[in-house]
Amino acid sequence: MPIGFLAIVAVFSAAVMLLWNWLMPAIFGLTTICFWQALGLLALCRILFGHKGRRHHFGGMRHHHHNPIREKWLKMTPEEQKEFLKNRRFGHRFRREFFQNDESEKQE
């Protein structure tokens, strides 16, 4: 496992070094970098930008983001869900009508 991880880090560092040395001097007039500087650049990017697009579940717990459509779906009876699927429409018009119906039910 550690050897595979080190190999992946080495490949990414080499790719960063090659791309930097190919593009940056020609485009921006910057100097070339060595392998270790590329590795440091990867580490800096990791510190600054973190894991975008990856979700980690600590302790096996899943953290759900607020999803109003999912919440409304879970409150529906099986008959309401079937009717909803039968009459479903996509896009902004659907969402607007879906939530207007929800708001009108709250007011009654």
Secondary structure, DSSP 8 states (H G I E B T S, - for coil): -HHHHHHHHHHHHHHHHHHHHHHHHHHH------HHHHHHHHHHHHHHH--TT----GGG-------HHHHHHHHS-HHHHHHHHHT---SHHHHHHHHHHHHHHHH-
